[in-house]
Amino acid sequence: MAYDETTPNPVDLHVGLRVRARRKSLGLSQDALAKSIGLTFQQVQKYERGANRVSASMLWAIGKALDVPVVYFFSGYGEGDTQAFGEPSAEQSIGSFLTSAEGQELAASFPRIRAPRQRRKILELVKALADGE
């Protein structure tokens, strides 16, 4: 499938989201990652948005800096696949959720709710909303 030059390629978007998710999970800023791989934070920002395509050698360097193999960045990608890169589809779904901005915010905030009953009520609300769609 051909893509116009004004829209980022879906693979580039996916790779960028995976870079961002891993960077954030390690608590690194874009600037810290950029310095560790010899780039500017703006370039890392463009990679994460999918605006610029990451070369193979740069993806290798990013993987080393983030302590993940290169295949990590492609994990979960694939339309209609029941498995992509050996991950069961439930793990793909969770991975996609955790690479989204909302998923990262929710994953960071939810553990700060101390009351088990409140946590359970939030889970029930999310399930009810999901079932309603």
C-alpha positions in Angstrom: 0.0 0.0 0.0 1.3 3.4 -0.9 1.3 6.3 1.5 1.5 10.0 0.6 4.4 12.0 1.9 2.2 14.1 4.2 1.0 11.2 6.3 3.5 9.2 8.4 3.8 5.5 7.5 1.9 3.3 10.0 5.1 1.3 10.7 7.0 4.5 11.5 4.2 5.6 13.8 4.2 2.3 15.6 8.0 2.3 16.0 7.8 5.9 17.3 5.2 4.9 19.9 7.2 2.0 21.1 10.3 4.2 21.4 8.3 6.7 23.4 6.7 4.0 25.6 10.0 2.5 26.5 11.7 5.8 27.1 8.9 6.9 29.4 8.9 3.5 31.2 12.5 4.1 32.0 11.8 7.7 33.2 14.1 9.2 30.5 13.4 12.6 29.0 13.7 13.0 25.2 16.8 15.1 25.9 18.4 12.3 27.9 17.8 9.8 25.2 18.9 12.2 22.5 22.2 12.8 24.3 22.8 9.1 24.8 22.6 8.5 21.0 24.1 11.7 19.8 21.0 13.5 18.5 18.9 16.5 19.5 15.7 16.1 21.5 13.9 17.5 18.5 15.1 14.6 16.4 13.9 12.1 19.0 10.6 14.0 19.1 10.2 13.5 15.3 11.0 9.8 15.6 8.4 9.4 18.3 5.8 11.1 16.3 6.6 9.1 13.2 7.4 12.3 11.3 10.9 11.0 10.5 11.8 7.4 9.7 14.4 5.8 11.9 17.3 4.2 10.1 18.4 0.7 10.9 21.6 1.8 12.6 19.8 4.5 14.6 17.1 2.0 15.7 20.0 -0.3 16.9 21.5 2.6 18.9 18.1 3.5 20.4 17.6 -0.2 21.3 20.9 -0.2 23.1 20.2 3.0 24.9 16.8 1.8 26.0 18.1 -1.8 26.8 15.7 -3.6 24.4 16.3 -5.6 21.2 15.4 -4.1 17.9 12.4 -6.4 17.5 10.8 -4.7 20.5 10.0 -1.7 18.4 8.0 -3.8 15.9 6.3 -5.9 18.5 2.5 -5.8 18.2 2.4 -4.4 14.7 0.3 -6.2 12.1 -3.2 -5.7 10.9 -5.5 -8.6 11.7 -2.6 -10.8 12.8 -3.5 -13.1 15.7 0.2 -13.1 16.5 2.9 -10.6 15.7 6.5 -11.4 16.5 5.5 -14.3 18.7 3.2 -12.3 21.0 -0.3 -13.6 21.8 -3.1 -11.2 20.7 -4.0 -10.3 24.3 -0.4 -9.1 24.8 -0.6 -7.2 21.6 -3.7 -5.4 22.8 -2.1 -4.6 26.1 1.0 -3.4 24.3 -1.0 -1.1 22.1 -2.9 0.3 25.1 0.3 1.0 27.0 1.9 2.7 24.0 -1.0 5.2 23.8 -0.8 8.5 25.6 -4.0 7.7 27.5 -2.8 4.2 28.4 0.5 5.6 29.8 -1.4 8.2 31.9 -3.8 5.6 33.2 -1.1 3.1 34.0 0.9 5.8 35.9 -2.1 7.1 37.8 -4.0 3.9 38.7 -1.4 2.5 41.2 -1.6 5.7 43.1 -5.2 5.0 44.1 -4.7 3.3 47.4 -8.3 2.1 48.3 -9.0 -1.3 46.8 -12.7 -0.6 46.6 -12.1 2.5 44.6 -9.8 0.6 42.2 -12.4 -2.1 41.8 -15.1 0.6 41.0 -12.9 2.2 38.4 -12.3 -1.2 36.8 -16.1 -1.8 36.7 -16.6 1.6 35.1 -14.1 0.9 32.4 -15.6 -2.5 31.7 -19.1 -1.0 31.5 -18.0 1.7 29.1 -16.2 -0.8 26.9 -19.2 -3.1 26.8 -21.4 -0.2 25.8 -19.5 0.5 22.6 
